[in-house]
Amino acid sequence: MNRLWINWLTIVVVGIIAASCSAPEAPDFKGIENLKVDVEGLNRARINGDAIFFNPNNRQITLKQVDVEVSVEGQKVKDISREYDITADPNSEVSVPIDVTLTLEDLNMNLLSTAMSMLNGAEKKIRYKGKARVKMYGFSFNVPFDYEDDVNIAL
């Protein structure tokens, strides 16, 4: 009878532990902060900022890779793939640096139209669409994101 009681108690304890464990949630992409555009002459622009992710889990996650497609005014201009090893604490935000240099050829623009839009302080829609690869409990999974912002490009 004692052995039956121990087996039953073991099953109950294992069941309670299994029920209390939940599957990891994918981090949420919150947006881009500190977005900055530096014009380097009339043929290049450098865009950088911080991609903000929120870890909704009760455990740490590790951001391993970010693949981003950058579009300006609806036109794809650059693919970026970077590897990271950034740890996000439980229930907190983590900042991931993003840095890209675009040329006139990337933007499919000519020198005159670019100069005129910079002198006028034109706003451009920049879209970041991609996925982040994160690791938790030894398993890796992808988190899709899609973010768009208006950026003022002026000399």
C-alpha positions as CSV (number, residue, x, y, z in Angstrom):
1,M,0.0,0.0,0.0
2,N,2.9,2.4,0.8
3,R,4.3,1.9,-2.7
4,L,1.0,2.7,-4.3
5,W,0.7,5.8,-2.3
6,I,4.3,6.9,-3.3
7,N,3.5,6.3,-7.0
8,W,0.3,8.3,-6.8
9,L,2.0,11.2,-5.0
10,T,4.8,11.2,-7.6
11,I,2.3,11.4,-10.4
12,V,0.5,14.3,-8.7
13,V,3.7,16.2,-8.1
14,V,4.9,15.7,-11.6
15,G,1.5,16.8,-13.0
16,I,1.6,20.0,-10.9
17,I,5.1,20.8,-12.0
18,A,4.2,20.2,-15.7
19,A,1.1,22.3,-15.4
20,S,3.0,25.2,-13.9
21,C,5.5,25.3,-16.8
22,S,4.4,27.2,-19.8
23,A,5.7,27.4,-23.3
24,P,8.0,30.3,-24.0
25,E,6.4,33.3,-25.6
26,A,8.0,35.1,-28.5
27,P,9.4,38.6,-27.7
28,D,7.4,41.5,-28.9
29,F,8.9,44.0,-31.4
30,K,8.1,47.5,-29.9
31,G,9.7,49.7,-32.5
32,I,12.8,51.7,-33.3
33,E,14.1,54.4,-30.9
34,N,16.9,56.9,-31.3
35,L,16.5,56.9,-35.1
36,K,19.1,59.1,-36.7
37,V,19.9,59.8,-40.3
38,D,23.4,61.2,-41.2
39,V,23.8,62.4,-44.7
40,E,27.3,61.7,-45.9
41,G,27.8,63.9,-49.0
42,L,25.2,63.8,-51.7
43,N,25.4,60.1,-52.5
44,R,25.2,58.3,-49.1
45,A,23.1,58.3,-46.0
46,R,23.7,56.3,-42.8
47,I,20.6,55.3,-40.8
48,N,21.0,54.0,-37.3
49,G,18.9,53.4,-34.2
50,D,17.9,50.9,-31.6
51,A,15.4,48.1,-32.2
52,I,13.4,47.6,-29.0
53,F,12.2,44.1,-28.1
54,F,10.2,43.2,-25.0
55,N,10.7,39.8,-23.4
56,P,7.3,38.7,-21.9
57,N,8.8,35.5,-20.4
58,N,9.7,34.8,-16.8
59,R,13.1,33.5,-18.0
60,Q,16.0,35.1,-19.9
61,I,16.2,34.9,-23.6
62,T,19.2,35.4,-25.9
63,L,18.8,37.3,-29.2
64,K,21.0,35.5,-31.7
65,Q,20.3,37.0,-35.1
66,V,18.3,39.8,-36.8
67,D,17.4,39.7,-40.5
68,V,15.8,43.0,-41.8
69,E,14.6,44.2,-45.1
70,V,14.8,48.0,-45.3
71,S,12.4,49.8,-47.6
72,V,12.2,53.5,-48.4
73,E,8.9,54.8,-49.7
74,G,7.7,51.3,-50.5
75,Q,10.9,50.3,-52.4
76,K,13.2,47.6,-51.0
77,V,16.7,49.1,-50.7
78,K,18.7,46.8,-48.4
79,D,18.8,43.5,-46.7
80,I,20.6,43.3,-43.4
81,S,21.6,40.2,-41.5
82,R,23.5,40.5,-38.3
83,E,24.4,38.0,-35.6
84,Y,24.2,39.0,-31.9
85,D,24.6,37.5,-28.5
86,I,22.4,39.9,-26.5
87,T,20.6,38.7,-23.3
88,A,17.1,40.0,-22.4
89,D,16.1,39.7,-18.8
90,P,12.7,38.4,-17.9
91,N,9.8,40.8,-18.4
92,S,12.0,43.6,-19.7
93,E,13.0,45.5,-22.8
94,V,16.2,44.9,-24.7
95,S,17.8,47.3,-27.2
96,V,19.4,46.0,-30.4
97,P,21.6,48.4,-32.4
98,I,20.7,48.8,-36.1
99,D,23.0,50.5,-38.5
100,V,22.7,50.7,-42.3
101,T,24.4,52.8,-45.0
102,L,22.3,53.6,-48.1
103,T,23.6,55.0,-51.4
104,L,21.8,56.8,-54.3
105,E,21.9,53.5,-56.2
106,D,20.1,51.7,-53.3
107,L,17.4,54.4,-53.2
108,N,17.2,54.4,-57.0
109,M,17.4,58.2,-57.0
110,N,19.4,60.7,-59.0
111,L,21.6,63.4,-57.6
112,L,19.3,66.3,-58.4
113,S,16.1,64.8,-56.9
114,T,18.0,63.8,-53.8
115,A,19.6,67.2,-53.3
116,M,16.2,68.9,-53.7
117,S,14.4,66.6,-51.2
118,M,17.3,67.2,-48.7
119,L,17.1,70.9,-49.1
120,N,13.3,70.8,-48.6
121,G,13.6,68.6,-45.5
122,A,11.5,65.9,-47.1
123,E,10.1,63.1,-45.0
124,K,10.6,59.6,-46.2
125,K,8.8,56.4,-45.0
126,I,11.3,53.8,-43.9
127,R,10.0,50.3,-43.2
128,Y,11.9,47.6,-41.3
129,K,10.5,44.1,-41.9
130,G,12.1,40.9,-40.9
131,K,12.7,38.4,-38.1
132,A,14.7,38.0,-35.0
133,R,16.1,34.7,-33.9
134,V,16.0,34.1,-30.2
135,K,17.0,31.3,-27.9
136,M,15.3,30.1,-24.7
137,Y,15.5,26.9,-22.8
138,G,18.0,25.7,-25.4
139,F,15.5,26.1,-28.3
140,S,15.7,28.7,-31.0
141,F,12.7,30.3,-32.7
142,N,12.0,33.2,-35.1
143,V,10.0,36.3,-34.2
144,P,8.6,38.3,-37.1
145,F,8.4,42.1,-37.0
146,D,7.2,44.9,-39.3
147,Y,7.8,48.6,-38.3
148,E,7.4,51.8,-40.4
149,D,8.4,55.3,-39.5
150,D,8.6,58.7,-41.2
151,V,12.1,60.1,-41.2
152,N,13.0,63.7,-41.9
153,I,16.0,63.8,-44.3
154,A,17.6,67.3,-44.4
155,L,21.0,68.9,-44.9
